[in-house]
Amino acid sequence: MNIKKTWTDLDAVNVIASYMRNFEFFQINAIMILSNIANERDLESLTEIGSTIEIFTEMTIECINEPDRFVKQEFYNLEEIIKYDIRNIEDGENNCLMSLTGLLLVLYKISLSEKRKLEIYEKSNFKDSLFELIKTGNEAEKQHALQLLISLCFDKNILFKVKKENELINFIKNLLSSKTIECIQLEKACNNFLWILNQEEKVIN
């Protein structure tokens, strides 16, 4: 069964976007649902996505720098499960607890739209917080941050800028060469990041 086609047939994106406009308490949940079911055309055309980026970049920055608590989460690592203490932030207005990895995942899915990459990257203080997380986060946080950055780098303008971030690049090279990475997905993300840095801007986009 093609799940996305089913959502399309039900006009789910427009229904949820309408709820989002009319019921503010539903906003965070609606954003998370939309990021999973919206296609690239939806992500480019829905006016709500602009406010979504604003909300989720701000929450991500706050969660990185001033988390309300740490919650243990399980992550699959080949045949084993690894547990990490993940930063979380409390959203009092919507009475919910948001994990940093969840926030990054929503932004990652929105970043698959070519139009939205630069919007995310250029939000005030966002890239600096993202880079800091890559350096200081645990392996699961590093992985999710790197995967988002890799997606953003498929915009040639962002790639050009990231290529100048020597401190970040050297950190990732040293991390990879240290052979201390436990999470296989983080190791893969490091390799993918270094791969995209070697691509010419003209072949991206």
Disulfide bonds with the S-S distance in Angstrom:
none
